[in-house]
C-alpha cells in the first residue's frame, strides 16, 4: 500500500516558472485572436455587391470604420427574409451584447467611397433612407499588453539569468558560462551500475591488494581506527601507459559501496582565471557532503606539474593556483579525513614534491608492465568473449608477447578475432594471434610494394646476417622468425624473443649490439658495400652504447660515473659534463660499436657458406622460422638459465628503415 501511495506523488508535474511565461503568451495571443474581426460576424462581400443591395433598399445602416477601412452593413428586417440574404444572419463564437453586422467589406479611398454612397442614397425613394455612421476601433487590452510585453520579457530574461547564475533548475554543473566554476566530476554511487570489479583485473596482484585495502578502509573504518591507525588520504597509481591504472580505478568504483567521483586532470583547466581552483573547491565540497567517498583524478600531471619550472608563465600561473588549491583541500587546515583521493599518472617524475608527500598521497602504487605469468592471466580475461580454438596454448601466447601491456594484449586479442573473421574461420586459432602480433609490432603487410630483385637480395642477406650472428652468440635473444615481406616502414624484419631479465650484464648488451649490427656486416661481407637499410639498427646500438657509457658506468675509460639524473627530465642547453669528457664519451661510444661491428664481420666470414644458404632459403620462402636455422646451423649450443622470477622486457624486434 505504501508503494501505491508514493507513485501518484511522483507522477505529479513539478511547478516551473516557464508555465507562467507560457500562460502570458497564450493569453496575449488568444486575446488578439478572439478580439479580431473574424469573430465579429458578417459575411464578406465586394463593394459592388454592397452598392447593389443599397440600390435595392435592403440596407438599414452602414458603419464605416475609418482606421481599418472596413464597412459593416446592417440589413433591414424585410431584407433579411429574402432568399438572397438567407445566409447573412450574423453568428459569433463569443456572445455579444451589441448588434452584429450582416455583411462587411473593405473599401479603397474613404472620400470616393463616401461620395458614391451619398449619391446612391440621394437617388433612393422617400422611404426611410439608410444611415451612414463613422467609427474608429481600438483594442484597449491589446494595446495595454503590447505596452507591458517588453517589460515582461525583460523581467523573464533577468529571472532566467539569475537562476542560471545561482545554479538553479536547468543550470547543469559546468555546462553553462555561469556554472563554469562547477566541478565536472562524474558521480558513481549505489544507483549507478558499474560492472567492472576486481575479478576483471588480471595480474597486478600487489597494486590490486593495495587498492582493495583502501576500499576496505571506507567500508569498515572501525577495524583500523580502533587500533589507533588513520585512514590513508590518497593513493597515487604510477606506471607506463596501458598497464591498467584506470582499470583499477573502475574496479574500485564497482566494488566500493561509497560515492565515487571520477574526472580527468584536464577537467580543471580552463581559459578563465580562477576556474581551476573553483572547480577543485566544488569537487571536494561535493565529496565531503557525501563522505565517506572516493575521488579519482586521471592524468593528474595536467595540473600537478612541479611549480616554478616554467619561467615564461609568470608568478600568477593559473595551473599553479589550481595545484595550490588541490594541495590545500587534500591536506590543509580544515581537511576532512573521510575523503580519499586516488590519482593516476605515467609521468610521476614531473609531479610537484608537495603533492607527492605523505599526508596527501600516503601510498604510491607502481603498476608495472606484466610478466609472463601476469600476461597469461590477462589473456584469460580478454579471451573470454572470443570463440577460440580448443587447443589454444595461453602459455605460448604469453611468451610471444614480452613487453606488452594490458592494453596491448587486449588489442592483440581483438586484432586476432578480426583476422580470423577476415579469413572466414569459425574460431580464433594460434596463427591468428601470431599474425596479430606481427600486425601490431611490424605494421600492415604491404603486398603491393614494388622491390627490385637486387633490393630484395640485399634485404635477404641483411636479415640472414641478423639471424646468423644472433644464433652464434650466447647472450643474444633467441630468434623466432625472419621475414623479407615489407611491413609498415620496414623492408624486412628479424623477430626475437628476448629473455626477461632483472639485471643486464655488459657481455649481454655487447652480444645484443653485435647481433643488431649483423645485418650491415652481412652486406659488407657479401657485397662489399653497405646501404641505408641499417638505420634502425644503428639507432638502437648507438642508444645502447651511450647508455653503457653515460648512464650505467660500464666503460673503463669513464669509470663508475653516471650522468643520468632521475630527478631532472632534461638538462636544457647544458650538459652535466665538460667538453673534454664529451670528447672521451664520443670516442668510447664509437669504440664499442666498431668493436662489435668487426666481431660480427668475423663471425659471418667464418660462416659465409651457411649465411648464403640461409639467405637463399629466405629468398625462396620469404619467411623462415627457428626450424630452418636448426637445419643449417644445427641445435643452438647455448642453454638459457631458468629464471626464478621474471620481469617484462622490451620486445627486441629488429626492423629495417
C-alpha positions, 0 to 999 in steps of 0.5 A, spaced: 500 500 500 505 504 501 508 503 494 501 505 491 501 511 495 508 514 493 507 513 485 501 518 484 506 523 488 511 522 483 507 522 477 505 529 479 508 535 474 513 539 478 511 547 478 516 551 473 516 558 472 516 557 464 508 555 465 507 562 467 511 565 461 507 560 457 500 562 460 502 570 458 503 568 451 497 564 450 493 569 453 496 575 449 495 571 443 488 568 444 486 575 446 488 578 439 485 572 436 478 572 439 478 580 439 479 580 431 474 581 426 473 574 424 469 573 430 465 579 429 460 576 424 458 578 417 459 575 411 464 578 406 462 581 400 465 586 394 463 593 394 459 592 388 455 587 391 454 592 397 452 598 392 447 593 389 443 591 395 443 599 397 440 600 390 435 595 392 433 598 399 435 592 403 440 596 407 438 599 414 445 602 416 452 602 414 458 603 419 464 605 416 470 604 420 475 609 418 482 606 421 481 599 418 477 601 412 472 596 413 464 597 412 459 593 416 452 593 413 446 592 417 440 589 413 433 591 414 428 586 417 424 585 410 431 584 407 433 579 411 427 574 409 429 574 402 432 568 399 438 572 397 440 574 404 438 567 407 445 566 409 447 573 412 444 572 419 450 574 423 453 568 428 459 569 433 463 564 437 463 569 443 456 572 445 455 579 444 451 584 447 451 589 441 448 588 434 452 584 429 453 586 422 450 582 416 455 583 411 462 587 411 467 589 406 473 593 405 473 599 401 479 603 397 479 611 398 474 613 404 472 620 400 470 616 393 467 611 397 463 616 401 461 620 395 458 614 391 454 612 397 451 619 398 449 619 391 446 612 391 442 614 397 440 621 394 437 617 388 433 612 393 425 613 394 422 617 400 422 611 404 426 611 410 433 612 407 439 608 410 444 611 415 451 612 414 455 612 421 463 613 422 467 609 427 474 608 429 476 601 433 481 600 438 483 594 442 484 597 449 487 590 452 491 589 446 494 595 446 495 595 454 499 588 453 503 590 447 505 596 452 507 591 458 510 585 453 517 588 453 517 589 460 515 582 461 520 579 457 525 583 460 523 581 467 523 573 464 530 574 461 533 577 468 529 571 472 532 566 467 539 569 468 539 569 475 537 562 476 542 560 471 547 564 475 545 561 482 545 554 479 538 553 479 533 548 475 536 547 468 543 550 470 547 543 469 554 543 473 559 546 468 555 546 462 553 553 462 558 560 462 555 561 469 556 554 472 563 554 469 566 554 476 562 547 477 566 541 478 565 536 472 566 530 476 562 524 474 558 521 480 558 513 481 554 511 487 549 505 489 544 507 483 549 507 478 551 500 475 558 499 474 560 492 472 567 492 472 570 489 479 576 486 481 575 479 478 576 483 471 583 485 473 588 480 471 595 480 474 597 486 478 596 482 484 600 487 489 597 494 486 590 490 486 591 488 494 593 495 495 587 498 492 582 493 495 585 495 502 583 502 501 576 500 499 576 496 505 578 502 509 571 506 507 567 500 508 569 498 515 573 504 518 572 501 525 577 495 524 583 500 523 581 506 527 580 502 533 587 500 533 589 507 533 591 507 525 588 513 520 585 512 514 590 513 508 588 520 504 590 518 497 593 513 493 597 515 487 597 509 481 604 510 477 606 506 471 607 506 463 601 507 459 596 501 458 598 497 464 591 498 467 591 504 472 584 506 470 582 499 470 583 499 477 580 505 478 573 502 475 574 496 479 574 500 485 568 504 483 564 497 482 566 494 488 566 500 493 559 501 496 561 509 497 560 515 492 565 515 487 567 521 483 571 520 477 574 526 472 580 527 468 586 532 470 584 536 464 577 537 467 580 543 471 583 547 466 580 552 463 581 559 459 578 563 465 582 565 471 580 562 477 576 556 474 581 551 476 581 552 483 573 553 483 572 547 480 577 543 485 573 547 491 566 544 488 569 537 487 571 536 494 565 540 497 561 535 493 565 529 496 565 531 503 557 532 503 557 525 501 563 522 505 565 517 506 567 517 498 572 516 493 575 521 488 579 519 482 583 524 478 586 521 471 592 524 468 593 528 474 600 531 471 595 536 467 595 540 473 600 537 478 606 539 474 612 541 479 611 549 480 616 554 478 619 550 472 616 554 467 619 561 467 615 564 461 608 563 465 609 568 470 608 568 478 600 568 477 600 561 473 593 559 473 595 551 473 599 553 479 593 556 483 589 550 481 595 545 484 595 550 490 588 549 491 588 541 490 594 541 495 590 545 500 583 541 500 587 534 500 591 536 506 590 543 509 587 546 515 580 544 515 581 537 511 576 532 512 579 525 513 573 521 510 575 523 503 580 519 499 583 521 493 586 516 488 590 519 482 593 516 476 599 518 472 605 515 467 609 521 468 610 521 476 617 524 475 614 531 473 609 531 479 610 537 484 614 534 491 608 537 495 603 533 492 607 527 492 608 527 500 605 523 505 599 526 508 596 527 501 598 521 497 600 516 503 601 510 498 604 510 491 602 504 487 607 502 481 603 498 476 608 495 472 608 492 465 606 484 466 610 478 466 609 472 463 605 469 468 601 476 469 600 476 461 597 469 461 592 471 466 590 477 462 589 473 456 584 469 460 580 475 461 580 478 454 579 471 451 573 470 454 568 473 449 572 470 443 570 463 440 577 460 440 580 454 438 580 448 443 587 447 443 589 454 444 596 454 448 595 461 453 602 459 455 605 460 448 601 466 447 604 469 453 611 468 451 610 471 444 608 477 447 614 480 452 613 487 453 606 488 452 601 491 456 594 490 458 592 494 453 596 491 448 594 484 449 587 486 449 588 489 442 592 483 440 586 479 442 581 483 438 586 484 432 586 476 432 578 475 432 578 480 426 583 476 422 580 470 423 573 473 421 577 476 415 579 469 413 572 466 414 574 461 420 569 459 425 574 460 431 580 464 433 586 459 432 594 460 434 596 463 427 591 468 428 594 471 434 601 470 431 599 474 425 596 479 430 602 480 433 606 481 427 600 486 425 601 490 431 609 490 432 611 490 424 605 494 421 600 492 415 603 487 410 604 491 404 603 486 398 603 491 393 610 494 394 614 494 388 622 491 390 627 490 385 630 483 385 637 486 387 633 490 393 630 484 395 637 480 395 640 485 399 634 485 404 635 477 404 642 477 406 641 483 411 636 479 415 640 472 414 646 476 417 641 478 423 639 471 424 646 468 423 650 472 428 644 472 433 644 464 433 652 464 434 652 468 440 650 466 447 647 472 450 643 474 444 635 473 444 633 467 441 630 468 434 623 466 432 622 468 425 625 472 419 621 475 414 623 479 407 615 481 406 615 489 407 611 491 413 609 498 415 616 502 414 620 496 414 623 492 408 624 486 412 624 484 419 628 479 424 623 477 430 626 475 437 624 473 443 628 476 448 629 473 455 626 477 461 631 479 465 632 483 472 639 485 471 643 486 464 650 484 464 655 488 459 657 481 455 649 481 454 648 488 451 655 487 447 652 480 444 645 484 443 649 490 439 653 485 435 647 481 433 643 488 431 649 490 427 649 483 423 645 485 418 650 491 415 656 486 416 652 481 412 652 486 406 659 488 407 661 481 407 657 479 401 657 485 397 662 489 399 658 495 400 653 497 405 646 501 404 641 505 408 637 499 410 641 499 417 638 505 420 634 502 425 639 498 427 644 503 428 639 507 432 638 502 437 646 500 438 648 507 438 642 508 444 645 502 447 652 504 447 651 511 450 647 508 455 653 503 457 657 509 457 653 515 460 648 512 464 650 505 467 658 506 468 660 500 464 666 503 460 673 503 463 675 509 460 669 513 464 669 509 470 663 508 475 660 515 473 653 516 471 650 522 468 643 520 468 639 524 473 632 521 475 630 527 478 631 532 472 627 530 465 632 534 461 638 538 462 636 544 457 642 547 453 647 544 458 650 538 459 652 535 466 659 534 463 665 538 460 667 538 453 673 534 454 669 528 457 664 529 451 670 528 447 672 521 451 664 519 451 664 520 443 670 516 442 668 510 447 661 510 444 664 509 437 669 504 440 664 499 442 660 499 436 666 498 431 668 493 436 662 489 435 661 491 428 668 487 426 666 481 431 660 480 427 664 481 420 668 475 423 663 471 425 659 471 418 666 470 414 667 464 418 660 462 416 659 465 409 657 458 406 651 457 411 649 465 411 648 464 403 644 458 404 640 461 409 639 467 405 637 463 399 632 459 403 629 466 405 629 468 398 625 462 396 620 462 402 620 469 404 619 467 411 623 462 415 622 460 422 627 457 428 626 450 424 630 452 418 636 455 422 636 448 426 637 445 419 643 449 417 646 451 423 644 445 427 641 445 435 643 452 438 649 450 443 647 455 448 642 453 454 638 459 457 638 459 465 631 458 468 629 464 471 626 464 478 622 470 477 621 474 471 620 481 469 617 484 462 622 486 457 622 490 451 620 486 445 627 486 441 624 486 434 629 488 429 626 492 423 629 495 417 628 503 415 
